[in-house]
């Protein structure tokens, strides 16, 4: 039984598509919802009780708004920037929050994170700091290709794959522009299977919500391969669960997290075991819905209960198994710049495997650098991997966004073999 939020005044940091359901869930439970971020046209603002156009990085201004609105709880997730600012705003308001700013840096700054991994004995792809004046020498100990990352950027912003030291040297500033650091982090490209893992820490110990297969497609343009499908639960949940959970428990203890979200991206192969890409003090965006679609709990209720009914989370997650009862997949279509004339092959109503289709563009819209994460997203549910794979293959082959010349603006998606 969900607790009522009647009489509560909740601030939600973030207004893009991922927050629409969070706002509606809070309202359905009785809360008065204030949505705040720097995007005036954010979809969640259209359904909020009131909204403010304040950049969440201006944490003092957001805190002042919360005081003026008599806010008694603040919630956010789905991006590193939002999680980081959530913590700072809660500290300013003296609201309880799952981490403090000092320890959040271990989950935000890549250099601090590697230091933590070293101290905990956690394996990760071999990496080095690379400075502009000594690129070739700094990279001497790595095998190519390498993944180059800004030191303090978020998500995949600025991340590139390079085949040589000369290429890193030539494009150094392109990557560095996404960070305020004076160097890059370069790591050996890992060709193992890749996974997303969401956990909720309860009384200092991780409850594994899921381990998901994170599948990618190469684009041949020097950026990291694009995520084109995420599958819940992973085919390799049994093989990775114990080792992955033990790693998350170590990280939770290191940063002092007793209750809250702690997620991890990692690589695994039968010979090498797990090598961690990164940990994050937040829920993964643009896929968390798949947990509920596959038969797990609703993330929105967990986030709200953390703010207002924390003691209920242990009961809600008691007995939860990451071996979820259904198979769910998110299909992610990426676009090239151009004007959409028509959309072809999108799922029709009545397809029993399709849970949701979200097109980020309509005919007449321009695909470009507008901050939209994908061109289209499709969520599927099936009882077995075979049906999920069959539907995935069909949609990867049929969905198109076509311009007036007949050119398909969608980048090709490829199935990963197992």
N, C-alpha and C positions, 0 to 999 in steps of 0.2 A: 504494500500500500504506500503510495507516494504521499509525502507530507504536503499540506497546503502551504502556499506562499501568500495567502491572503494578507493584505496590508503591507507586504514587503515592497521596497523601492530599490530595484536592481539596476545597476549600470552595466551594460554590455559594451565591451571595447571591441569594435569591429562591426562592419555593416555589409560586407559582401555576401555572396550567395550562401556560404557556409554558415552564416549566422541567422539566416531566416528561420530555420527550424528551432534554433536555440531560443530566439525571441518568442516564437509561438508557444513553445513548450513552457516557458516561464509564465507567459500570459495565461495559458490554459490552467496552470497551477495556482493562478490568482495574483501574480506579481504585477506591479506597475513597472514598466520597462523603459529605461532611458538608453538609447543607442548613441554611441559617440565614436567618431573617428574623423579623418580628414577628407572623406569621400562624400561630397554633397548628394550624389545620386545613388548611394549604396542601397541595395534592395531591402535590407533589414530596416532601414530608416522609414520606409513606406508603411510598415506595419507597427512601428514602435509607438508607444504612448506619447513620447516626445523624443526629439533627437537634437544633437549638437554636432556642428562641423568643427571639431578641434582635433588637430594632429595628436595622436596618442603619444608621440614622442615628447610633447610638451606636457610632461607629467604633472607639473604644478598647476597648470591651467585646467587639466582634467580633474585633478583633486579639488580645486576650487569649485568647479561645476558640481562635483559630487556633493560637496558641503551645501551648496546653494539649493540643490534638489533633494536634500535630506536622504541621500542614498545610504542604505544599510548593508549593501553587498555589491561586490564588483566581480565580474566573471569575464574570462576570455580564454582563447586557446587558438590552435590551428596554425600559428606562425611563431617563429622565434622572436620577432620584434614585438608582437602583441604579448607574448608570455613575459618577456623581459620588462616591458612597460607596465604590465599588470602588477608585477611584484613591486616596482618602484612606487606605483600609485597606492597600492595597499599599505606600503610602509609609510607613505606620507599621511594616509588617513588613519594609521594605526589599526588597520583591519588585519586579522590573521590571514596568513598566506603560506603556501606549502614550501617555499624556499625563501631565503633572504638574498639580497643582491650580491653579497660577497660570494656565496656559494653558487649562485646562478651562473657566474662567469665560467665555471667549469663545464657547463652545458651549453655555453654560448660562444666563448672564445676558443678557437681551434687549438691555439698553442697551450692554453691552460688545460684543455681537454686531453691532449696528448700527454702532458705532464701527469695528469691524474691516471691515465691508462698505464703509464710506465710505473708509477708507484704501486698500482694495484696488480701489476703483472698481467694486464689484459692485452692480448695480441691484436694488432691492427696493421694495415698495410704499411710497409716501410716508407717513412716520409722524412723530409728534410725541409728546413727553412732555406729559401732561395732569395738572395739579395741581387739587386739590379747590377751591381758592379762585379759580381762573382758568380754569374749564372752557371757557367760551364763547370767551374770547380765545385760548386755546391751540389751539382747533380751527378758528380762523378761516381757516387756509390749506388745509384738507382738504375734499374732496368727500365727500358722504354717499351711501351708507351707509359707516360705518367699523367696523373690527374693534377692539374694546377688549380688551387683554390685561394680566394682572398682570405686574409687572416680573420676578419671579423664580419664578413657578409652573412646573409641568412639564406636558407634553402639552397637552391642550385644557382643562385645569381653569381655570374662571373666565372663559374667553374668550366674549365676547358680540358680537353685531352690533347696532348702534344706527343709527337713522334720523335722529337730530337731536342737536344739542348739549344740548338740554333733557333728552333721554332719558339721555345720558351723565351729566349732572349729577344726575339723579334716582337713577340706579342705580350711581353711582360706588363706594359702599362695598361693594356686592354683588361687584364685580370685585376691588376692592382687598383684600378679605378673604382672597383666595387667595395673597397675597404679603406679604412683610415690607417692601415698598417704600412710599414716601410719594406715589407717583404711579402713573398708568396709562400704557401705551403704546397709542396709537390710530393705526391705519393705514387708508388707503383700501382698501376692499374690492376685490379683484382678480377680475374676471369671466373671466379666461383659463382655459384648461385647467390642471388641477392634477396634480402628479406627485410620487411618492416615488422616490428614487434611493438605492440602497445601493452603497457602494464599500468595497473593502479597500485601504488604502494599503500598497504594497509598495516598499520602498527609496525612500520619499518620493513615489512617483507613484501615482495612483489606478488601480486595476483596477475598472472599472465592472461590478458584478455584475448589475445590472438597472436599468431605468427603468420605472416602473409608472404606469398611469393610476389616479388617485385620484378616485373618483366620489362625489358627495354628493347628499343629498336635503334640501330645505328643510323645516323643521318648523313654521315660522310662530310660534315661541315666543320669538324674540329671541336664541336661542343660535346659534352658528355652524352652518351646515348639517352634518348628520350624514354621516360616511363610511359608505356603504352597499355599495360594491363597489370592490375593488382588482384590477386586471388586469395580469398579467405575460405578456409584456413589453408596454410601451406601444405603441399604434398609431403614436405619434410618436417612437419611439426614434431613427430616422434623422435627423429634423429637429432634435432637441434634444441628441444625444449629444456632439458636439464642443464646443459652448458650455458645456454642463453639466460635462463632464469638466475643462475648463480652469478653471472656477470652483472646483471641488473641489480641484484642484491648488494654486491660490492659497491657499485656506484651510489646506490641509495644511502648506504652507510657513510660513504665518503663525503657526500654533500649534505648529510643530515636530514634527508627527507623521511618523514614519518607517515605522511598521508598525502597523496597527490599523484599526478600523472608523470610517468617516466618511461619514455619510449626509446627505441634503439633501431638503427639500421645496421645490418651486418651482412657479411659474406660467409658462405660455408661451402666446403667441399669435403668429400669423404676422407681425403688424405690429410688436409691441413686443419680441419675443424673450423672453428669460428674465428673470423677476424672482424673486429668492430669498425664500422665506418664512423658512426657518431651516436651520441645519446642526446636526448632532448627533453627538457622539462615542460612538455606540452603534449597535447593529442595531435596526431597527424591530420592535416587538412585534406580535403577533397577525396577522402577514402573512409573516414571514420563511420559513415553510414553503413558501410559493408558489414561491420560487426553486427549490427541489429538485423540486417538483411539475412545474414547467415545464422541467425538464431540467438545471438548474444544480447547483452543489455544495451540500452540506448545511452550513448555517450552524453547527450544533452542532460539527461536526468542525473548522471554521475557528476557532471560539472555543477549543476544547481545544488545537488545535495552536499557537495563539498563546501559551498558557501553557507547553506542554511541548515543542513541536517547531517553533519559529518558522521555522526555515530551510526547512521543507517547504512552507510556504504559497506561496512564489514558484513552486515546481514545480507545486503543485496548481492554481494559477490561470493558469499559462502557457497562452496560447492561448484563454482563456475569452472568449466573446462574449456581450454583453448581448442579442443577437438570439437568444433562446432557442428550442430546437426545438419546444416545445409551447406552448399557450396555457393559462394558469391564472387562476382568479379566486377571490377570497374574497368571499362574500356575508355581509353583517353586518346582523343584525336587532336593532333597538332596541325596548325595551319601556316601557310606561307602568305606574305603580304599580297593583297588583291581585294577586289570588290566581289562579293558573293552575288551571283545572278540567280542561282537556284541550288537547292539541297536535294540530293538523291539518296535513296537507300536507307533513310532513317527508319527506325522501328515503327511499325504501325500498331494501332490499338488492337488488343486481343492476343498479342504474342505472350504466351504464358510465362516465358523465361525473362521477359523485360520488366524490371521493377520501376525504372525511371530513365527518362532521356532528357538531357539538358543540353540544348544548343545555345552556345554563347553568342552566336551570330544568326541573323535572319537575312533573307534576300535584300540586297541594297546596302548592307553593312560592309564596312571596310575592315578586313583582318589586318592588324598591324600592331605596333608597340603601344597597346592601350591598357596593358596590365592584366588582361584576361588570361587565365592560366592555360586554357585549352580552347579549341574550336568547338568541340562537342564532347560530352561524357555520357556513357550508357552504363547503367547498373543492371546486372543479370543475377538470377538465382536459379539453381538447379539442384537435383538430388545427387548428382555425381559429376566427376570431372569430365567425363566423356561428352556429356550433353553441353556442359559449359564450354568446352573447347570447340565443339561443333558450331555453337552459336557465335562464339568469338570469331572463328574463321570466316563465317558467313558475313558478319558485319564488317570485319576488316576488309573484305573483298567488295562490299556493296556500297558503303557509305561514302558519299562524295559531296564536296562543296565546289561548285563549278562557277567560273567567271564567264563573262560574255563571249569569250573566244572558245569556250569549251574546255579550258584548262582546269584540271582538278587542283584546288588550292590546299588540299589536305596532304600532309606528308605520309608516306606509306608506313603501315604498321606490319610487323612480322610476328608470327607465333614463335614462342620459345619452345625448343624441344626438350623433353625429359627422358 
